[in-house]
Amino acid sequence: MIAGITLVLVALAGGLMGEWLGDRFKKHMPLLLAFGGAFLLGLCFLHLLPEAFFMNGNAGKWVIAGFLIQVGLEYLSKGMEHGHIHGNRFGALAFISLCLHALIESMPFGLEEAGIGHDHGHDHGHDHGHHHHHGEGRLALLFGIALHKFPVALALMTILKATVASRPRRWMWTLIFAAVPLCGMAIAGSLPQLPWVFGALNGVLVGILLHISTTILFETSDGHNFNARKLFTVIGGLLLAWAASPH
């Protein structure tokens, strides 16, 4: 439950920042988004994708499914999953899209709580080595999802401030969004506790994060050209992903 509680607190922190600062924080968003997007991109290739194929030989199909799911979700949310605010309009479809995104990205943590990924049915020596690094990979993933979730919650609160006059109602929507990861983990815990399920969910997550991270990296550039600060920010995110991933 540490992962679930962490994601709830990060979402609430993003909402609090949006309540206090709102549009004043928007000028700082591009670098935060670029760093988080680069970290997630590196994490996908260095950790999540190899682990997905290790668990499920058909993980590639699930990656494509996750990518297409995110295309549909982004059509509804107008890009709020990567912290962008378009039009300052809060709608039910956009909110449902954000919640579905948060639900899916938290599900691998639910299977982790159930013990999937610790026993892959291989010999003791190989199993021991993979188990040793598995916790490091989960921690890196939690850090990456938190980096991603904070600006999303901030963007949500910024739009809520522009369209919902009542502060209690704004925080009601924010609390619902913050609690969604706990639901995703509970749903995952009710699924068959098999390695191929973990691999499939990781594959879907990779597809979603690949769409998110590449979109962020393209949209945080001016005229598709990185300035020096953004370039070094992206390199820093990739290097941190490399350092945080199991070796």
N, C-alpha and C positions, 0 to 999 in steps of 0.2 A: 504493500500500500504506500510505500515511500514515494514511488513514482507518481501515483495518483494524487497524493497530497501535494507534492511538488508542483505538478501541473495546475492544480487548483489555485495554489498560492501565486504562481506566476501570472495566471489569468487575472486574478484579483489585483495584483500589483500593476499590470498593464491598464486595467480599468481605472485604478486610482490615479495613475499618471495621466490618463486621458481626461479624467474629471478635473484634475488640478490645472493641467497645462493645455490640453486640447490642441488647437492648431499651432500653438507656440513650439510644440515639440516636433512638428512635421519637418522642419528644416534639418533635424538631426536623424531623421528616419533613414535616408538613403544609405548612409554608411553602416548603420546597424543591420539593415536588410541585406546589404552586400556581404557583410561578414557572415551573417547567419546563413545566407544562401550558399556561399562558398563552402562553409563548414558542412552543410547538409549534402552538397554535391560530393564532396570528398568522402563523407561518411557512407554514402550510397555505394560508391565503387570500392572502397577499402574494407568495408565491414558488412553492410546489410546485404548487398547482392551476393557476395561469396557465401555468406551464411544461409541465404535463401536457397541457393542451388545445392548447398551441402545437405539441407533438410529435404528439399523437394526438387527432383530433376526437371519438373515442368515449371519451375519458377518463372521462366521467361514469359510464359503465357499470363501469369498473374501480374507481372510487371506491366505488360501491355494493358491488362484490365484496369490496374490502378491508374495508369496514365489517362485512359479514357474516362474513368470515373471522375478524375480531377478536372478534365475538360468540361464535363457536364456540370460539376459543382461550381466551377469558376464562371460558367455562363449565367448561373443563377445569382452568384454573389458579386459579380462585377469586379473580381480581383481582390476582395477583402482578405482572402487567405494569405496573400503576401503583403499585407499591411497597407494596401493602397485604398484611397478614399475617392470614390467617383460619384459626384453629384450630391453628397450629403443627404441621402435618402435612406431611411431605415424601413425595410420591408420584410414580410414574413418569409418569403422565399430565400432571401439573402441570409437571414438568420438560420433557417433550417439547413441551408448549405454549409454555413460555418460549423454548425453543430454536427452534421454528418462527417465533415472533414475531421473535426476533433475526435469524434467517436472512433473512426477508422484508425487514425494515427496512434491512438492509445491502446489498441487491442493487443499488439505484441507484448506489451507489459503485463496484460492479464494472463497470457499463457506462461509468461516467465514466472509469475506468482504461483501458477499451478505446477511448476517444475519442468516444463518443456524446455529442451535445450541443454539440460544437464546430463541426460543419459541418451546417447544416440545409438545404443546397441552395438558399439564397436569395442575393440579390445581395450583393456584397462589403461594401457599406456597412452593410447590415442585419446581416449575419453578424458583422462586426467588432464592432459594438456589443453584440450579444448575447453574443458570446464574452467580451467584456471584463467583463461582469457575472456570467457563469456561475460563475466560480471563487468569487466572493463568496457566491453562493447555496449552493454546495456546502459552503463553510466554515460558513455559518449552519446548514445542515442537520446537519453533523457536530456542532456545538456543541449543537443541540437533542437529537439522539439520545443524545449523551453525558450531557446533563442527565437524560434519561429512564432511561438504562441504569444509572447509578450507584445510585439507590434500588432498582432491581429486583435488582441483584446483592447489595445489602445485605440486602434482604428474603429472598433465597434463602439467604444464609449464616446469617441469624438462624434460619430454619426448620431448616436443616441442623444447627445447633448444638443445637437442641432435640430432634432425632430421630436424629442420627448421632453416635455417641460418638467414633469415630476421626477425628482431625484430618486425617491423610493422605487418608482417604476423602472428607471434606468438601471438601478442596481439589481432589481429583480431579474431583468434580462441578462445582465452580466453574470449574476450568480448561476443562472441556468446554464449559460455557456461554460462557466468555470467548472461546473459539476459534471459535464458531459464525459470527460475522460474516465471518471469513476464508473459510469455506465458502460463505456466501451470495454473496460477491463473486466467488469462483471460478465458481460456477454461472452467475451473471449474465454473466461474461465468455465463457462457452461458448454463450450464446444468440445468435441472429442480431443482428448489430450494426447495427440499424436504428432511426431516430428513433421510430417508432411503438412499438417495444418499450420504449424508455426512457419514453415517455409512459404506456404501460400500467402499468409498474412504479411510476412516480411516482403514478399514479392509485390503485393498490392501497395504496401507502404513505400517501397522503392519507386514504383511508378508514380505515385502521388508526389513524393518528394523531388523526383527528377523534374516533373512539370513545374513545381513550385520554385525550385532553386534556379533552373535555367531561365524562367520568366523573370525572377528577381534580378538576376545578373544582367539580362538584357535591358530591363526597365530602369535599372539604377544607373545606366550610362547616358550621357548627354550626346545625342546624335550617334548612338552606338559606339562612342569613343570614351574609354575610361580616362578620367584625370588621374594624376599621380596618387592622390589620397585613396581613391577607390581601388586603383590597381593594387596598392600595397595592402589595403584592407582585404581584398579577395585573396591575395597570396597568403596573408596571415590566417584567414579562415581555412584555406586548404592545408597549410602546414599544421595547424592545430588539429584538423581532422586526421591527418597522417600520424601525428604524435599520439592522439587519443585512441586510435584503432588498434586492435590486437595485432601482434606481429608473430 
